[in-house]
């Protein structure tokens, strides 16, 4: 069964989706339009962890997740999950980590398809020059997330 709930956050409204009780999506502003989704209140643990994260009390999420993607996307999303809280990596660094330096754009596209915003921290990926680039939630939200995790990092950059 596919379910969703909507929560308020410092970033605005977040829509959480689940498949059979396993978190499968985190979206900003608008929930995916899917007639098979039904609203549910079975997201207590996810909501608790989001509240702790936004309060600065949590640095990683410990939730079962299900992100549907191809082999490249899954590998990229796993690499994103390994970026420590308060740190950033460039798109090229992620591609190099995966041995895919020759297809940086494809790695970037996979990052852009991340269905678990915040939980899988694609906001921690920046341009090679240190500038903020691309984020499904918008660059201002990306800046907010980076500032939450490491205010000194944001203060030291010209984003």
LUMFI-484367 format. One record per residue (C-alpha): residue in one letter; x, y, z. Coordinates in pm, 1 decimal. Each point is the difference from the previous one (the first is absolute). Layout:
<rec rest="A" east="X" north="Y" up="Z"/>
...
REM end
This chain:
<rec rest="X" east="0.0" north="0.0" up="0.0"/>
<rec rest="X" east="129.3" north="346.8" up="-93.9"/>
<rec rest="X" east="-62.2" north="271.0" up="257.5"/>
<rec rest="X" east="101.2" north="358.8" up="71.6"/>
<rec rest="X" east="-6.5" north="266.5" up="266.4"/>
<rec rest="X" east="75.4" north="370.6" up="-7.2"/>
<rec rest="X" east="212.6" north="168.2" up="267.5"/>
<rec rest="X" east="113.2" north="353.8" up="68.2"/>
<rec rest="X" east="371.6" north="71.4" up="20.6"/>
<rec rest="X" east="232.1" north="301.4" up="-1.2"/>
<rec rest="X" east="29.8" north="-61.9" up="-376.2"/>
<rec rest="X" east="-376.6" north="15.9" up="-46.5"/>
<rec rest="X" east="-236.7" north="-286.9" up="-60.3"/>
<rec rest="X" east="152.4" north="-345.8" up="-45.4"/>
<rec rest="X" east="-192.6" north="-293.2" up="-140.3"/>
<rec rest="X" east="115.5" north="-343.2" up="115.7"/>
<rec rest="X" east="-102.2" north="-307.2" up="-196.5"/>
<rec rest="X" east="27.2" north="-365.0" up="96.7"/>
<rec rest="X" east="-44.1" north="-338.4" up="-161.6"/>
<rec rest="X" east="-131.3" north="-259.2" up="244.7"/>
<rec rest="X" east="118.7" north="213.3" up="291.6"/>
<rec rest="X" east="352.8" north="60.1" up="-136.7"/>
<rec rest="X" east="98.3" north="359.6" up="-79.7"/>
<rec rest="X" east="27.9" north="33.6" up="-378.4"/>
<rec rest="X" east="-7.2" north="373.0" up="-61.8"/>
<rec rest="X" east="51.0" north="343.7" up="152.3"/>
<rec rest="X" east="-124.5" north="286.3" up="-213.8"/>
<rec rest="X" east="-12.2" north="373.7" up="51.0"/>
<rec rest="X" east="-321.2" north="196.8" up="-44.1"/>
<rec rest="X" east="-212.8" north="-222.4" up="-221.9"/>
<rec rest="X" east="-62.9" north="-365.0" up="53.3"/>
<rec rest="X" east="28.4" north="-222.9" up="-304.5"/>
<rec rest="X" east="-329.3" north="-24.5" up="-183.2"/>
<rec rest="X" east="-78.0" north="-368.7" up="23.0"/>
<rec rest="X" east="-360.2" north="-116.2" up="35.2"/>
<rec rest="X" east="126.6" north="-316.3" up="173.0"/>
<rec rest="X" east="138.2" north="197.7" up="295.8"/>
<rec rest="X" east="-213.4" north="30.0" up="308.0"/>
<rec rest="X" east="58.7" north="218.8" up="301.4"/>
<rec rest="X" east="117.5" north="-184.8" up="310.2"/>
<rec rest="X" east="126.5" north="75.9" up="348.2"/>
<rec rest="X" east="259.1" north="-280.9" up="14.3"/>
<rec rest="X" east="296.8" north="234.6" up="-28.7"/>
<rec rest="X" east="61.7" north="70.1" up="370.0"/>
<rec rest="X" east="364.6" north="-113.0" up="4.5"/>
<rec rest="X" east="87.5" north="189.6" up="-317.5"/>
<rec rest="X" east="-166.4" north="314.8" up="133.4"/>
<rec rest="X" east="187.8" north="-34.9" up="330.2"/>
<rec rest="X" east="331.7" north="-32.7" up="-180.6"/>
<rec rest="X" east="-72.2" north="298.1" up="-225.8"/>
<rec rest="X" east="-88.5" north="208.6" up="307.7"/>
<rec rest="X" east="328.4" north="-101.6" up="165.6"/>
<rec rest="X" east="197.3" north="74.5" up="-316.3"/>
<rec rest="X" east="-147.1" north="348.1" up="-39.1"/>
<rec rest="X" east="58.0" north="66.8" up="372.9"/>
<rec rest="X" east="371.1" north="-79.2" up="-51.5"/>
<rec rest="X" east="-23.9" north="-312.3" up="217.1"/>
<rec rest="X" east="37.6" north="-263.7" up="-274.0"/>
<rec rest="X" east="279.1" north="-34.2" up="-256.1"/>
<rec rest="X" east="-116.4" north="-313.3" up="-180.5"/>
<rec rest="X" east="-332.3" north="-162.1" up="-68.9"/>
<rec rest="X" east="-59.0" north="-354.6" up="118.9"/>
<rec rest="X" east="-306.5" north="-100.0" up="-198.3"/>
<rec rest="X" east="-72.0" north="-290.5" up="-230.5"/>
<rec rest="X" east="-14.0" north="143.9" up="-350.4"/>
<rec rest="X" east="-90.5" north="-119.7" up="-344.4"/>
<rec rest="X" east="127.7" north="206.8" up="-290.4"/>
<rec rest="X" east="-84.3" north="-140.1" up="-341.0"/>
<rec rest="X" east="268.8" north="64.0" up="-255.0"/>
<rec rest="X" east="232.1" north="-162.1" up="-248.1"/>
<rec rest="X" east="346.4" north="-131.6" up="89.7"/>
<rec rest="X" east="173.7" north="334.3" up="-60.8"/>
<rec rest="X" east="-256.5" north="194.6" up="202.8"/>
<rec rest="X" east="15.1" north="-246.3" up="288.9"/>
<rec rest="X" east="379.9" north="19.2" up="9.1"/>
<rec rest="X" east="-5.1" north="379.4" up="-7.9"/>
<rec rest="X" east="-263.9" north="19.6" up="273.5"/>
<rec rest="X" east="207.9" north="-232.7" up="216.4"/>
<rec rest="X" east="304.3" north="225.4" up="-51.7"/>
<rec rest="X" east="-208.6" north="301.6" up="103.8"/>
<rec rest="X" east="-96.8" north="-179.8" up="319.4"/>
<rec rest="X" east="368.3" north="-28.4" up="86.3"/>
<rec rest="X" east="67.7" north="376.1" up="-6.5"/>
<rec rest="X" east="42.3" north="95.1" up="367.4"/>
<rec rest="X" east="-231.1" north="251.8" up="162.8"/>
<rec rest="X" east="139.9" north="351.4" up="-32.8"/>
<rec rest="X" east="223.7" north="-84.4" up="-297.0"/>
<rec rest="X" east="-38.8" north="38.2" up="-374.3"/>
<rec rest="X" east="126.4" north="-175.6" up="-310.1"/>
<rec rest="X" east="7.0" north="109.1" up="-361.8"/>
<rec rest="X" east="-178.5" north="-182.8" up="-278.2"/>
<rec rest="X" east="342.2" north="-97.1" up="-134.3"/>
<rec rest="X" east="105.7" north="-142.1" up="335.8"/>
<rec rest="X" east="-311.1" north="-218.1" up="12.1"/>
<rec rest="X" east="63.9" north="-118.4" up="-357.1"/>
<rec rest="X" east="365.1" north="-71.9" up="81.6"/>
<rec rest="X" east="-93.9" north="-187.3" up="318.8"/>
<rec rest="X" east="-216.4" north="-227.6" up="-213.8"/>
<rec rest="X" east="263.8" north="-38.7" up="-272.8"/>
<rec rest="X" east="-223.0" north="191.4" up="-240.7"/>
<rec rest="X" east="201.2" north="318.9" up="-54.3"/>
<rec rest="X" east="-66.6" north="-28.6" up="-374.9"/>
<rec rest="X" east="-377.3" north="35.8" up="48.4"/>
<rec rest="X" east="-26.3" north="282.5" up="253.7"/>
<rec rest="X" east="-315.2" north="132.0" up="-169.3"/>
<rec rest="X" east="-174.8" north="-335.6" up="37.7"/>
<rec rest="X" east="101.2" north="-5.3" up="366.0"/>
<rec rest="X" east="-143.2" north="352.2" up="33.7"/>
<rec rest="X" east="-323.2" north="-112.9" up="-162.9"/>
<rec rest="X" east="-23.7" north="-292.0" up="244.8"/>
<rec rest="X" east="52.0" north="240.5" up="289.4"/>
<rec rest="X" east="-283.4" north="212.1" up="-138.5"/>
<rec rest="X" east="-230.7" north="-304.7" up="1.2"/>
<rec rest="X" east="50.3" north="-69.1" up="372.0"/>
<rec rest="X" east="-349.6" north="-72.2" up="135.6"/>
<rec rest="X" east="98.5" north="29.3" up="366.8"/>
<rec rest="X" east="91.6" north="366.0" up="40.8"/>
<rec rest="X" east="175.9" north="81.8" up="327.7"/>
<rec rest="X" east="9.4" north="-368.3" up="107.4"/>
<rec rest="X" east="238.1" north="-77.3" up="-287.5"/>
<rec rest="X" east="197.7" north="323.7" up="21.6"/>
<rec rest="X" east="29.5" north="118.1" up="-359.1"/>
<rec rest="X" east="3.6" north="353.8" up="141.2"/>
<rec rest="X" east="361.2" north="-71.1" up="104.0"/>
<rec rest="X" east="112.1" north="-7.8" up="-364.4"/>
<rec rest="X" east="132.0" north="328.0" up="-138.0"/>
<rec rest="X" east="176.4" north="119.3" up="-312.8"/>
<rec rest="X" east="372.4" north="-57.9" up="-50.4"/>
<rec rest="X" east="57.3" north="373.0" up="56.7"/>
<rec rest="X" east="-174.2" north="-17.3" up="339.1"/>
<rec rest="X" east="-318.8" north="168.3" up="-118.6"/>
<rec rest="X" east="-348.7" north="-131.4" up="56.8"/>
<rec rest="X" east="-144.8" north="-168.5" up="-304.3"/>
<rec rest="X" east="-324.3" north="-180.9" up="-66.2"/>
<rec rest="X" east="-236.9" north="-123.6" up="265.6"/>
<rec rest="X" east="-353.3" north="-129.9" up="-44.4"/>
<rec rest="X" east="-114.5" north="213.9" up="291.4"/>
<rec rest="X" east="170.4" north="313.0" up="-131.0"/>
<rec rest="X" east="334.1" north="154.8" up="85.8"/>
<rec rest="X" east="-135.7" north="198.7" up="295.5"/>
<rec rest="X" east="-110.8" north="-323.1" up="169.4"/>
<rec rest="X" east="334.5" north="-158.9" up="-81.9"/>
<rec rest="X" east="171.0" north="296.1" up="167.3"/>
<rec rest="X" east="-230.8" north="-38.3" up="303.3"/>
<rec rest="X" east="87.8" north="-368.2" up="36.9"/>
<rec rest="X" east="373.5" north="62.8" up="-30.9"/>
<rec rest="X" east="-24.6" north="287.0" up="247.6"/>
<rec rest="X" east="-185.8" north="-223.0" up="246.5"/>
<rec rest="X" east="268.9" north="-266.7" up="-25.9"/>
<rec rest="X" east="304.7" north="224.8" up="-0.1"/>
<rec rest="X" east="-50.2" north="376.6" up="26.7"/>
<rec rest="X" east="375.6" north="62.5" up="-28.8"/>
<rec rest="X" east="4.3" north="-178.0" up="-336.1"/>
<rec rest="X" east="-268.7" north="227.1" up="-140.5"/>
<rec rest="X" east="147.8" north="315.8" up="156.9"/>
<rec rest="X" east="336.1" north="-73.7" up="-161.7"/>
<rec rest="X" east="-142.8" north="-31.6" up="-351.8"/>
<rec rest="X" east="-148.2" north="250.1" up="-238.0"/>
<rec rest="X" east="-286.4" north="-226.1" up="-114.2"/>
REM end
